Amino acid sequence: MDAEPLGSPPPVTRTPRRVAGLSCTLQALALLGFAGFYLYQLSIGEGSDPTRVAVEAVVILVGAAGLAALARGWFSERAWPRTPTLVWHVLLVPVGVGLLQAGQAPLGWTVLLVALVTFVAALAARQDADEDGASAD
């Protein structure tokens, strides 16, 4: 019989950490794609203001680097990515709502879904870390 003794803690799963890490990785890659598009537009002279386009590309790259750092933290079992992940995904909610209001329903719903899934995964991952006795870095 494989029953666990009463009072034993539930087994710790790494799935929420993997979901949060994968989501942050995919978001970082998406931002890299957007930055590449901006730089391509700059190279062919399509941007209305080259300085603005270059600055926007740099800001997008900084965001991609931040998300990549979060993903690395999630995959390396660190405790620190929880708070910035939660904050980032709360900030995505008004972005998604704004996209919905602008008539960009598929993109808006995608942003909201990604924000919700990653937020929940980050919360669940914290519970796993607490149950496993992981220390905050």
N, C-alpha and C positions, 0 to 999 in steps of 0.2 A: 504494500500500500504506500503510495507516494504523498500522503497527506502531510502538510506542514504542521508542526506543533502549534497549539493555541498560543497566541501572544507573540508569535514571531513576526518580524516586519515583512512586508511584502517584498518580493524581489525587485531590485532596482533595474529599470530599463533605460537604455541609452537612446531610445528612439526620439524623445523630445529634443535632445541635444543635436541629434543628427538632422532632424527636421529644421530646427533653427539654423544650424550651420549651412545646410543645403539652401535654405531660403536666402540667407545672407549672401552666399556664393552666387546664386542666380541673380540677385539684385545687383551685386557688384558687376557681374558680367553685362547686365542690361545697361548699367550706367556707363561702362566702358564703351559699349556700342553707341550710346547717345553721344558721348564725347568724341568718338571717332567720326560720327556723322557731322558734328559741329566743325571739327577740324577739316573734314573733307569739303564742307560748304565754304570754309575759309579759304582753302587752297584753290577752289575754282572761282572765287570771287563772288559768291552768291550772297554772302552776308551783307546786310545793309550798313553795318558798322563793324569793321574788322576788330577793333579793340573790344567791343562788347562781346562778339562771338568768341574771341580768344579767352576772355575772362570767364565767360560762361563755361567753356570747355574745361578750364582749370578747376573751377568750382565743382563741376560734375566729376572730374577725376579725383578730387579730394574726397568727395562722397563715396566714390567707388573704393578708394583706399581704406576708408573707415569701415565700410561693409566687409571688405576683404579681411581686415584685422578682426572684426567680430566673428567672421566665419572661422578663422584660424583659432580664435579663442574657444569657440564652441567645439571644434573638432579635437582640440588638445586638452579637453576636459577642464578648462579653467572656469572659475566662478564669476570672474569680472564681466563677461559679456552680457550678463542678464540685464542690468539696468540700462546701458545704452541701447540694447536691442528693444527693450520695452518702450523707451522714450522715442526712438526712431519710428516705431510702428504706430504709436499713438499719433505722432506728427503726420503719418501718412493718411490718417482718417480724413482730415480736412482737404488733403490733396485729392483723394478719391471722391469726396462729395463735390468738390469744385469741378472735377472732370464730369461727373454726372450732370451737374447744373449746366455745364457747357455743351451738353449734347453728346459727350464722348462716353456713352454707356458701357461698351465692352471694356474699354481701358479703365474707366472708373470702378466698375465692379471687380476687375482683376486686381487693382491696387487695394481695394477694400478687403478682398478675400485673402490676398497675401498678407496684409497687415493683421488680420484676425488670426489666421493660422499660425503665423510666426509669433504673435503675442501670446497665444495660448501655449505654444510649444515652449517659449521662454519661461513662462510661469511653471509649467509642468517640469521642465528641466531643473528649476530651482528646487522643487520638492524632491526630485531624485537626488540632487546634490546634498540636501539636508538629511535624507534618509541614509545616504551612503557615508555620511560623516565627512564630506569634502569641506575643505577650509576655504574661506574667501581669500583671494590673492590680493 
